[in-house]
């Protein structure tokens, strides 16, 4: 028992082909725009995921270790000069920035790994 597809198409008239032509032509015309729209929606979703990951990483920022007692500001004021205290404060700020950068880099690495896992699946 053979399926005769073309026999069914012989019975169609021009009125029957016209709606099929409209549907196919409409699809071909609007497909590029639909693909762009889908790409934009996907970009937005990726941005939301990345922002969420960065926010979580910022919340998990590792606090710098507390300075030792010998570097406590009250105990060193009388011993150190003004410039030495300023240098010490700047050094502490640099250490805190380094911790923050490290946490952000780890968050970005995690988000990159998640994206890579999604792409390989």
N, CA, C and O atoms as a MOPAC input file, in Angstrom:
PM7 MOZYME 1SCF
protein

 N      0.84800 1    -1.17200 1     0.00000 1
 C      0.00000 1     0.00000 1     0.00000 1
 C      0.89500 1     1.23700 1     0.00000 1
 O      1.54300 1     1.52500 1     1.00600 1
 N      0.93700 1     1.92600 1    -1.04300 1
 C      1.78900 1     3.10800 1    -1.19200 1
 C      0.98600 1     4.35900 1    -0.86400 1
 O     -0.20400 1     4.45400 1    -1.16700 1
 N      1.65500 1     5.30300 1    -0.24600 1
 C      1.01400 1     6.57200 1     0.06700 1
 C      1.18300 1     7.47600 1    -1.14600 1
 O      2.28900 1     7.68400 1    -1.64300 1
 N      0.08700 1     7.99000 1    -1.59400 1
 C      0.12100 1     8.82200 1    -2.79900 1
 C     -0.12500 1    10.28100 1    -2.40500 1
 O     -1.25500 1    10.76800 1    -2.41400 1
 N      0.96700 1    10.95400 1    -2.06100 1
 C      0.87100 1    12.33900 1    -1.62500 1
 C      0.51200 1    13.24700 1    -2.79000 1
 O     -0.33500 1    14.13100 1    -2.66000 1
 N      1.14800 1    13.03200 1    -3.90900 1
 C      0.93800 1    13.93600 1    -5.04100 1
 C     -0.44900 1    13.80300 1    -5.65300 1
 O     -0.93900 1    14.72700 1    -6.30100 1
 N     -1.07300 1    12.66100 1    -5.44700 1
 C     -2.44700 1    12.50600 1    -5.94500 1
 C     -3.39200 1    13.45900 1    -5.21400 1
 O     -4.32400 1    13.99600 1    -5.81200 1
 N     -3.14400 1    13.66700 1    -3.91300 1
 C     -3.97600 1    14.59000 1    -3.15400 1
 C     -3.76000 1    16.02900 1    -3.61000 1
 O     -4.70200 1    16.82100 1    -3.63200 1
 N     -2.52000 1    16.37100 1    -3.97500 1
 C     -2.22700 1    17.73000 1    -4.40300 1
 C     -2.84500 1    18.05100 1    -5.76700 1
 O     -3.09500 1    19.21600 1    -6.07500 1
 N     -3.08900 1    17.03400 1    -6.57500 1
 C     -3.71200 1    17.26400 1    -7.89100 1
 C     -5.13400 1    17.77700 1    -7.73900 1
 O     -5.62300 1    18.53200 1    -8.57900 1
 N     -5.78000 1    17.37300 1    -6.68600 1
 C     -7.17500 1    17.74900 1    -6.49100 1
 C     -7.34200 1    19.19400 1    -6.01200 1
 O     -8.45200 1    19.72400 1    -6.05100 1
 N     -6.26000 1    19.84100 1    -5.56100 1
 C     -6.35400 1    21.20400 1    -5.06600 1
 C     -6.54300 1    22.18500 1    -6.21600 1
 O     -6.04200 1    21.99700 1    -7.32500 1
 N     -7.28500 1    23.23100 1    -5.90200 1
 C     -7.47200 1    24.30400 1    -6.87800 1
 C     -6.61800 1    25.49300 1    -6.46300 1
 O     -5.92300 1    25.44700 1    -5.44800 1
 N     -6.67500 1    26.55300 1    -7.25500 1
 C     -5.90900 1    27.75000 1    -6.94400 1
 C     -6.37400 1    28.35900 1    -5.61800 1
 O     -5.56600 1    28.91700 1    -4.87600 1
 N     -7.65600 1    28.25700 1    -5.32200 1
 C     -8.17900 1    28.75600 1    -4.04900 1
 C     -7.57700 1    27.99400 1    -2.86600 1
 O     -7.39400 1    28.56700 1    -1.79200 1
 N     -7.27500 1    26.73300 1    -3.05000 1
 C     -6.70200 1    25.93200 1    -1.97400 1
 C     -5.21800 1    26.26200 1    -1.75900 1
 O     -4.73400 1    26.22300 1    -0.62800 1
 N     -4.50200 1    26.58400 1    -2.83100 1
 C     -3.08400 1    26.90000 1    -2.71900 1
 C     -2.83500 1    28.30200 1    -2.15500 1
 O     -1.80800 1    28.53600 1    -1.51900 1
 N     -3.75300 1    29.22000 1    -2.37900 1
 C     -3.56900 1    30.60500 1    -1.97900 1
 C     -3.35100 1    30.76200 1    -0.46400 1
 O     -2.41000 1    31.46200 1    -0.09100 1
 N     -4.14000 1    30.17100 1     0.42600 1
 C     -3.86700 1    30.30000 1     1.87300 1
 C     -2.51200 1    29.70200 1     2.28000 1
 O     -1.82800 1    30.24000 1     3.15000 1
 N     -2.13300 1    28.58700 1     1.64600 1
 C     -0.83000 1    27.99100 1     1.95200 1
 C      0.28600 1    28.94500 1     1.53900 1
 O      1.26900 1    29.09400 1     2.26500 1
 N      0.15000 1    29.58500 1     0.39300 1
 C      1.14500 1    30.53800 1    -0.07700 1
 C      1.26400 1    31.71900 1     0.88900 1
 O      2.37300 1    32.16700 1     1.18300 1
 N      0.13600 1    32.22200 1     1.38300 1
 C      0.13800 1    33.35400 1     2.31900 1
 C      0.87700 1    32.97300 1     3.60500 1
 O      1.68400 1    33.75500 1     4.10700 1
 N      0.61500 1    31.80900 1     4.12800 1
 C      1.25200 1    31.36700 1     5.36900 1
 C      2.76000 1    31.22800 1     5.17700 1
 O      3.53300 1    31.70700 1     6.00800 1
 N      3.18900 1    30.57900 1     4.09600 1
 C      4.61600 1    30.37000 1     3.85300 1
 C      5.31200 1    31.71300 1     3.60800 1
 O      6.39700 1    31.94000 1     4.14400 1
 N      4.72400 1    32.59100 1     2.82300 1
 C      5.32500 1    33.89400 1     2.53900 1
 C      5.40600 1    34.73300 1     3.82200 1
 O      6.41500 1    35.39600 1     4.06500 1
 N      4.37600 1    34.70600 1     4.62100 1
 C      4.39700 1    35.44100 1     5.88800 1
 C      5.49400 1    34.93700 1     6.80700 1
 O      6.18500 1    35.72700 1     7.45100 1
 N      5.65200 1    33.63400 1     6.86900 1
 C      6.71000 1    33.05700 1     7.69900 1
 C      8.08300 1    33.50700 1     7.20600 1
 O      8.93300 1    33.90200 1     8.00400 1
 N      8.29800 1    33.44900 1     5.90000 1
 C      9.58900 1    33.84200 1     5.35000 1
 C      9.87500 1    35.33000 1     5.56600 1
 O     11.02800 1    35.71400 1     5.76200 1
 N      8.84500 1    36.16100 1     5.53300 1
 C      9.04100 1    37.59600 1     5.73200 1
 C      9.31800 1    37.94900 1     7.19500 1
 O     10.16500 1    38.79600 1     7.48100 1
 N      8.62000 1    37.31400 1     8.10200 1
 C      8.72700 1    37.69400 1     9.51500 1
 C      9.75200 1    36.89700 1    10.30200 1
 O     10.04600 1    37.24900 1    11.44500 1
 N     10.30100 1    35.84300 1     9.73700 1
 C     11.25700 1    35.00800 1    10.46000 1
 C     12.48000 1    35.78600 1    10.94700 1
 O     12.85200 1    35.62600 1    12.10900 1
 N     13.12900 1    36.61900 1    10.12600 1
 C     14.29600 1    37.35700 1    10.64100 1
 C     13.95200 1    38.25500 1    11.83200 1
 O     14.74000 1    38.36300 1    12.77100 1
 N     12.80100 1    38.88900 1    11.80000 1
 C     12.39800 1    39.75900 1    12.89700 1
 C     12.09700 1    38.95300 1    14.15900 1
 O     12.41400 1    39.38000 1    15.26900 1
 N     11.49200 1    37.80600 1    13.98200 1
 C     11.22100 1    36.93600 1    15.12900 1
 C     12.52200 1    36.42400 1    15.75100 1
 O     12.62400 1    36.30200 1    16.97200 1
 N     13.51500 1    36.12300 1    14.90600 1
 C     14.80100 1    35.65800 1    15.41400 1
 C     15.49700 1    36.77600 1    16.21000 1
 O     16.07800 1    36.51100 1    17.26200 1
 N     15.44100 1    38.01300 1    15.71700 1
 C     16.03700 1    39.13600 1    16.44000 1
 C     15.33500 1    39.34300 1    17.77700 1
 O     15.98600 1    39.57100 1    18.79600 1
 N     14.01500 1    39.26300 1    17.77100 1
 C     13.25700 1    39.42500 1    19.00200 1
 C     13.63500 1    38.34500 1    20.01200 1
 O     13.82300 1    38.63600 1    21.19300 1
 N     13.74600 1    37.10700 1    19.55400 1
 C     14.15100 1    36.01600 1    20.43400 1
 C     15.54800 1    36.22800 1    20.98900 1
 O     15.80200 1    35.93000 1    22.15700 1
 N     16.46700 1    36.74400 1    20.15800 1
 C     17.82600 1    37.02700 1    20.61900 1
 C     17.84700 1    38.09500 1    21.69100 1
 O     18.57400 1    37.97500 1    22.67700 1
 N     17.05000 1    39.14600 1    21.50700 1
 C     16.99400 1    40.21900 1    22.50700 1
 C     16.42800 1    39.70000 1    23.83400 1
 O     16.93300 1    40.03800 1    24.90500 1
 N     15.39100 1    38.88700 1    23.75500 1
 C     14.81500 1    38.32600 1    24.97500 1
 C     15.83600 1    37.43500 1    25.69700 1
 O     15.91200 1    37.42900 1    26.92500 1
 N     16.60800 1    36.69500 1    24.91900 1
 C     17.61900 1    35.82600 1    25.50900 1
 C     18.73300 1    36.65500 1    26.16000 1
 O     19.22000 1    36.29900 1    27.23200 1
 N     19.13900 1    37.76000 1    25.51600 1
 C     20.15500 1    38.63000 1    26.10700 1
 C     19.67300 1    39.20200 1    27.43400 1
 O     20.43000 1    39.24900 1    28.40300 1
 N     18.42100 1    39.63400 1    27.48100 1
 C     17.87600 1    40.18100 1    28.72500 1
 C     17.92000 1    39.15100 1    29.83800 1
 O     18.27600 1    39.45800 1    30.97500 1
 N     17.55100 1    37.92000 1    29.49300 1
 C     17.54600 1    36.85600 1    30.49500 1
 C     18.96400 1    36.58400 1    31.00000 1
 O     19.17000 1    36.39500 1    32.19900 1
 N     19.93700 1    36.56400 1    30.09300 1
 C     21.32700 1    36.35500 1    30.50200 1
 C     21.81300 1    37.49200 1    31.39600 1
 O     22.52500 1    37.25100 1    32.37000 1
 N     21.43300 1    38.72800 1    31.07400 1
 C     21.83000 1    39.86100 1    31.90800 1
 C     21.25000 1    39.73100 1    33.31300 1
 O     21.93600 1    39.99400 1    34.30100 1
 N     19.97400 1    39.32100 1    33.39600 1
 C     19.35200 1    39.14900 1    34.70500 1
 C     20.09000 1    38.08900 1    35.51500 1
 O     20.33700 1    38.27100 1    36.70700 1
 N     20.43800 1    36.98900 1    34.86700 1
 C     21.14900 1    35.91300 1    35.55800 1
 C     22.50700 1    36.40200 1    36.03100 1
 O     22.90600 1    36.12200 1    37.16100 1
 N     23.22900 1    37.13700 1    35.17400 1
 C     24.54200 1    37.65200 1    35.56200 1
 C     24.43500 1    38.66700 1    36.69100 1
 O     25.25200 1    38.65400 1    37.61100 1
 N     23.44700 1    39.53800 1    36.63300 1
 C     23.26100 1    40.51600 1    37.70300 1
 C     22.94400 1    39.82600 1    39.02400 1
 O     23.44400 1    40.22300 1    40.07700 1
 N     22.11100 1    38.79000 1    38.96000 1
 C     21.78400 1    38.03600 1    40.16400 1
 C     23.03800 1    37.37400 1    40.74500 1
 O     23.25100 1    37.38100 1    41.95700 1
 N     23.86700 1    36.80000 1    39.85800 1
 C     25.08900 1    36.14100 1    40.32000 1
 C     26.04600 1    37.15300 1    40.94200 1
 O     26.67300 1    36.87100 1    41.96300 1
 N     26.16000 1    38.32400 1    40.33200 1
 C     27.04600 1    39.35100 1    40.88600 1
 C     26.52900 1    39.85000 1    42.23300 1
 O     27.31000 1    40.10400 1    43.15000 1
 N     25.20400 1    39.98900 1    42.34700 1
 C     24.63100 1    40.43400 1    43.61500 1
 C     24.89400 1    39.40000 1    44.70600 1
 O     25.22000 1    39.75800 1    45.83800 1
 N     24.75300 1    38.12600 1    44.37000 1
 C     25.03200 1    37.07600 1    45.35000 1
 C     26.50700 1    37.08300 1    45.74300 1
 O     26.84800 1    36.88100 1    46.90800 1
 N     27.38800 1    37.31900 1    44.75100 1
 C     28.81700 1    37.35400 1    45.04500 1
 C     29.14900 1    38.54400 1    45.93800 1
 O     29.97300 1    38.43800 1    46.84600 1
 N     28.50300 1    39.67100 1    45.67400 1
 C     28.75700 1    40.84700 1    46.50400 1
 C     28.27900 1    40.60600 1    47.93400 1
 O     28.87500 1    41.10800 1    48.88700 1
 N     27.21200 1    39.84600 1    48.07500 1
 C     26.71000 1    39.53700 1    49.41200 1
 C     27.64600 1    38.57900 1    50.14600 1
 O     27.72300 1    38.58100 1    51.37500 1
 N     28.34900 1    37.77100 1    49.37700 1
 C     29.24400 1    36.78600 1    49.98300 1
 C     30.69000 1    37.26400 1    50.05600 1
 O     31.60600 1    36.47500 1    50.28600 1
 N     30.88100 1    38.56300 1    49.85700 1
 C     32.24900 1    39.09400 1    49.87200 1
 C     32.92600 1    38.69300 1    51.18100 1
 O     32.38800 1    38.86100 1    52.27500 1
 N     34.08900 1    38.17500 1    51.01500 1
 C     34.84600 1    37.74400 1    52.18800 1
 C     35.37400 1    38.98800 1    52.88900 1
 O     36.07700 1    39.80700 1    52.29700 1
 N     35.02700 1    39.10700 1    54.13200 1
 C     35.48600 1    40.25600 1    54.90300 1
 C     36.97800 1    40.11200 1    55.15100 1
 O     37.45900 1    39.01200 1    55.42200 1
 N     37.71200 1    41.20900 1    55.06100 1
 C     39.15100 1    41.10100 1    55.31100 1
 C     39.38900 1    40.72800 1    56.77200 1
 O     38.58400 1    41.04400 1    57.64800 1
 N     40.47700 1    40.07000 1    57.01000 1
 C     40.74700 1    39.67700 1    58.39800 1
 C     40.95100 1    40.91100 1    59.25700 1
 O     41.48500 1    41.91700 1    58.78900 1
 N     40.52700 1    40.83900 1    60.51900 1
 C     40.70000 1    42.00700 1    61.39600 1
 C     42.18300 1    42.28500 1    61.60500 1
 O     42.98100 1    41.35600 1    61.73400 1
 N     42.54700 1    43.54600 1    61.63900 1
 C     43.96800 1    43.86200 1    61.83900 1
 C     44.43000 1    43.40000 1    63.21900 1
 O     43.64500 1    43.32200 1    64.16500 1
 N     45.70400 1    43.09900 1    63.30600 1
 C     46.26800 1    42.65700 1    64.57900 1
 C     46.20300 1    43.79500 1    65.59600 1
 O     46.01300 1    44.95800 1    65.24100 1
 N     46.36100 1    43.43600 1    66.84300 1
 C     46.31000 1    44.42200 1    67.91300 1
 C     47.40400 1    45.47600 1    67.75800 1
 O     47.21400 1    46.63600 1    68.12300 1
 N     48.54300 1    45.06700 1    67.21800 1
 C     49.63700 1    46.02500 1    67.11100 1
 C     49.35300 1    47.10300 1    66.07500 1
 O     49.96500 1    48.17100 1    66.10300 1
 N     48.40300 1    46.82100 1    65.13600 1
 C     48.06800 1    47.79700 1    64.11900 1
 C     46.78800 1    48.54500 1    64.43700 1
 O     46.29000 1    49.29600 1    63.59900 1
 N     46.25800 1    48.35900 1    65.60300 1
 C     45.06000 1    49.06200 1    66.01600 1
 C     45.35200 1    50.56500 1    66.06000 1
 O     46.40700 1    50.99100 1    66.53000 1
 N     44.40100 1    51.35800 1    65.56400 1
 C     44.64400 1    52.78300 1    65.41300 1
 C     44.88000 1    53.47800 1    66.75900 1
 O     45.74700 1    54.34400 1    66.86600 1
 N     44.11400 1    53.10200 1    67.77800 1
 C     44.27700 1    53.76700 1    69.07400 1
 C     45.65500 1    53.47700 1    69.67100 1
 O     46.26400 1    54.36000 1    70.27400 1
 N     46.14000 1    52.27100 1    69.51300 1
 C     47.41200 1    51.90700 1    70.13700 1
 C     48.60100 1    52.47800 1    69.37600 1
 O     49.68500 1    52.62600 1    69.94000 1
 N     48.41000 1    52.79700 1    68.10700 1
 C     49.54300 1    53.26000 1    67.30400 1
 C     49.59700 1    54.76300 1    67.15700 1
 O     50.58500 1    55.28500 1    66.64200 1
 N     48.58000 1    55.47600 1    67.58700 1
 C     48.57300 1    56.91200 1    67.37700 1
 C     49.74800 1    57.59400 1    68.04900 1
 O     50.36200 1    58.49100 1    67.47200 1
 N     50.05700 1    57.18600 1    69.23100 1
 C     51.13300 1    57.86100 1    69.94300 1
 C     52.50400 1    57.44500 1    69.41800 1
 O     53.45600 1    58.22000 1    69.51300 1
 N     52.62500 1    56.23400 1    68.86300 1
 C     53.90300 1    55.72300 1    68.40100 1
 C     54.19400 1    56.18500 1    66.96900 1
 O     55.30600 1    56.62400 1    66.67600 1
 N     53.19900 1    56.08900 1    66.07700 1
 C     53.41700 1    56.40000 1    64.67000 1
 C     53.13800 1    57.87100 1    64.39600 1
 O     52.38400 1    58.52700 1    65.11400 1
 N     53.75700 1    58.36000 1    63.35500 1
 C     53.48400 1    59.71300 1    62.90900 1
 C     52.25200 1    59.75000 1    62.02300 1
 O     51.67100 1    58.71500 1    61.69800 1
 N     51.86900 1    60.93600 1    61.64400 1
 C     50.66100 1    61.12000 1    60.82700 1
 C     50.77400 1    60.40300 1    59.48200 1
 O     49.82100 1    59.74800 1    59.06200 1
 N     51.90700 1    60.50900 1    58.80200 1
 C     52.08600 1    59.87100 1    57.49400 1
 C     52.05700 1    58.34900 1    57.60100 1
 O     51.52400 1    57.67900 1    56.71600 1
 N     52.60900 1    57.81000 1    58.64700 1
 C     52.59600 1    56.35600 1    58.83400 1
 C     51.16600 1    55.86000 1    59.03500 1
 O     50.78400 1    54.82400 1    58.48900 1
 N     50.37600 1    56.59700 1    59.81500 1
 C     48.97200 1    56.20000 1    60.00400 1
 C     48.21300 1    56.26800 1    58.68400 1
 O     47.40500 1    55.38800 1    58.38600 1
 N     48.47000 1    57.31100 1    57.88800 1
 C     47.80400 1    57.45500 1    56.59000 1
 C     48.18300 1    56.29800 1    55.66300 1
 O     47.32100 1    55.72700 1    54.99400 1
 N     49.47000 1    55.95600 1    55.62700 1
 C     49.91300 1    54.83200 1    54.79400 1
 C     49.24900 1    53.53400 1    55.23200 1
 O     48.85300 1    52.72100 1    54.39600 1
 N     49.12600 1    53.33900 1    56.54500 1
 C     48.49400 1    52.12400 1    57.05300 1
 C     47.02600 1    52.06200 1    56.63600 1
 O     46.55100 1    51.00000 1    56.23300 1
 N     46.30400 1    53.17100 1    56.72400 1
 C     44.89600 1    53.19900 1    56.30700 1
 C     44.77100 1    52.89800 1    54.81900 1
 O     43.88200 1    52.15000 1    54.41100 1
 N     45.64500 1    53.46800 1    54.01200 1
 C     45.61500 1    53.20400 1    52.56900 1
 C     45.88500 1    51.73700 1    52.27900 1
 O     45.24700 1    51.14600 1    51.40800 1
 N     46.81800 1    51.15400 1    52.99800 1
 C     47.13100 1    49.73600 1    52.80400 1
 C     45.92500 1    48.85700 1    53.15600 1
 O     45.63300 1    47.89200 1    52.45000 1
 N     45.24100 1    49.18300 1    54.22100 1
 C     44.04800 1    48.41300 1    54.61600 1
 C     42.97500 1    48.53500 1    53.53400 1
 O     42.31900 1    47.54800 1    53.20300 1
 N     42.79100 1    49.73400 1    52.98300 1
 C     41.80700 1    49.92900 1    51.90500 1
 C     42.18000 1    49.10700 1    50.67600 1
 O     41.30600 1    48.52100 1    50.03700 1
 N     43.47800 1    49.05700 1    50.33700 1
 C     43.93100 1    48.25800 1    49.19500 1
 C     43.63400 1    46.77700 1    49.41300 1
 O     43.21500 1    46.08000 1    48.48900 1
 N     43.85000 1    46.30800 1    50.61800 1
 C     43.57700 1    44.89700 1    50.92500 1
 C     42.08700 1    44.60500 1    50.77900 1
 O     41.71000 1    43.57400 1    50.22300 1
 N     41.23800 1    45.50700 1    51.27600 1
 C     39.78500 1    45.31100 1    51.13800 1
 C     39.36400 1    45.30600 1    49.67800 1
 O     38.51800 1    44.50200 1    49.28600 1
 N     39.93600 1    46.18700 1    48.86400 1
 C     39.62500 1    46.20900 1    47.43200 1
 C     40.04300 1    44.90300 1    46.77300 1
 O     39.32400 1    44.37300 1    45.92500 1
 N     41.20500 1    44.38200 1    47.16000 1
 C     41.68500 1    43.12000 1    46.59800 1
 C     40.72200 1    41.98000 1    46.92900 1
 O     40.44000 1    41.13700 1    46.07800 1
 N     40.21700 1    41.95400 1    48.17200 1
 C     39.23700 1    40.92200 1    48.54200 1
 C     37.97300 1    41.04600 1    47.70400 1
 O     37.43100 1    40.04600 1    47.23400 1
 N     37.50300 1    42.28200 1    47.51700 1
 C     36.29100 1    42.48200 1    46.71600 1
 C     36.51100 1    42.04300 1    45.27300 1
 O     35.66700 1    41.35900 1    44.69400 1
 N     37.64700 1    42.43600 1    44.69000 1
 C     37.94200 1    42.03900 1    43.30700 1
 C     38.01000 1    40.52700 1    43.18100 1
 O     37.50100 1    39.95300 1    42.21800 1
 N     38.63800 1    39.88400 1    44.15500 1
 C     38.74500 1    38.42700 1    44.12700 1
 C     37.36000 1    37.77700 1    44.16100 1
 O     37.10300 1    36.81800 1    43.43200 1
 N     36.48100 1    38.29300 1    44.99600 1
 C     35.12400 1    37.74000 1    45.09100 1
 C     34.36100 1    37.96500 1    43.79200 1
 O     33.63600 1    37.07900 1    43.34000 1
 N     34.51700 1    39.14200 1    43.18600 1
 C     33.83100 1    39.40400 1    41.91500 1
 C     34.34700 1    38.49200 1    40.81600 1
 O     33.56400 1    37.98900 1    40.01100 1
 N     35.65000 1    38.27500 1    40.77100 1
 C     36.23200 1    37.38900 1    39.75900 1
 C     35.72000 1    35.96400 1    39.94100 1
 O     35.42300 1    35.28000 1    38.96200 1
 N     35.61600 1    35.51700 1    41.19000 1
 C     35.09500 1    34.17200 1    41.43400 1
 C     33.64300 1    34.07000 1    40.98500 1
 O     33.23000 1    33.04500 1    40.44200 1
 N     32.87500 1    35.11800 1    41.20600 1
 C     31.47500 1    35.10800 1    40.78000 1
 C     31.37400 1    35.07000 1    39.26700 1
 O     30.53200 1    34.36000 1    38.71800 1
 N     32.22600 1    35.82700 1    38.58800 1
 C     32.21300 1    35.81600 1    37.12800 1
 C     32.63500 1    34.45500 1    36.59700 1
 O     32.06400 1    33.96400 1    35.62400 1
 N     33.63300 1    33.84100 1    37.23000 1
 C     34.06200 1    32.50900 1    36.80700 1
 C     32.93600 1    31.49900 1    36.97000 1
 O     32.73300 1    30.63900 1    36.11400 1
 N     32.19900 1    31.61100 1    38.08500 1
 C     31.07800 1    30.69600 1    38.31000 1
 C     29.99800 1    30.88800 1    37.26000 1
 O     29.44100 1    29.91500 1    36.75200 1
 N     29.69800 1    32.15100 1    36.93000 1
 C     28.65700 1    32.40500 1    35.92700 1
 C     29.12400 1    31.92500 1    34.55700 1
 O     28.32300 1    31.41800 1    33.77200 1
 N     30.43200 1    32.08200 1    34.26100 1
 C     30.95400 1    31.57900 1    32.98900 1
 C     30.85700 1    30.05800 1    32.92400 1
 O     30.54200 1    29.49400 1    31.87600 1
 N     31.13000 1    29.39800 1    34.05000 1
 C     31.02300 1    27.93600 1    34.07700 1
 C     29.57500 1    27.49300 1    33.87500 1
 O     29.31500 1    26.51000 1    33.18100 1
 N     28.63100 1    28.22100 1    34.48400 1
 C     27.21400 1    27.88100 1    34.30700 1
 C     26.79100 1    28.04300 1    32.85500 1
 O     26.08000 1    27.19600 1    32.31500 1
 N     27.22100 1    29.11600 1    32.22700 1
 C     26.88700 1    29.34400 1    30.81500 1
 C     27.51200 1    28.26000 1    29.95500 1
 O     26.87200 1    27.75100 1    29.03500 1
 N     28.75900 1    27.90300 1    30.24600 1
 C     29.43500 1    26.86100 1    29.48100 1
 C     28.70900 1    25.52600 1    29.63500 1
 O     28.55900 1    24.78700 1    28.66100 1
 N     28.25600 1    25.21200 1    30.85400 1
 C     27.50800 1    23.98300 1    31.07300 1
 C     26.20200 1    23.98800 1    30.28600 1
 O     25.81000 1    22.96600 1    29.72300 1
 N     25.53000 1    25.13600 1    30.24500 1
 C     24.28200 1    25.22300 1    29.48500 1
 C     24.52200 1    25.06600 1    27.99400 1
 O     23.70600 1    24.46800 1    27.29200 1
 N     25.62600 1    25.59200 1    27.50900 1
 C     25.92500 1    25.50000 1    26.08400 1
 C     26.33100 1    24.08400 1    25.67500 1
 O     26.05900 1    23.66500 1    24.54900 1
 N     26.97900 1    23.34500 1    26.57600 1
 C     27.42600 1    22.00300 1    26.23400 1
 C     26.31400 1    20.96800 1    26.33700 1
 O     26.43000 1    19.86900 1    25.79500 1
 N     25.23500 1    21.32300 1    27.03500 1
 C     24.14700 1    20.34300 1    27.19400 1
 C     23.34200 1    20.20300 1    25.94100 1
 O     22.39100 1    19.42200 1    25.90300 1

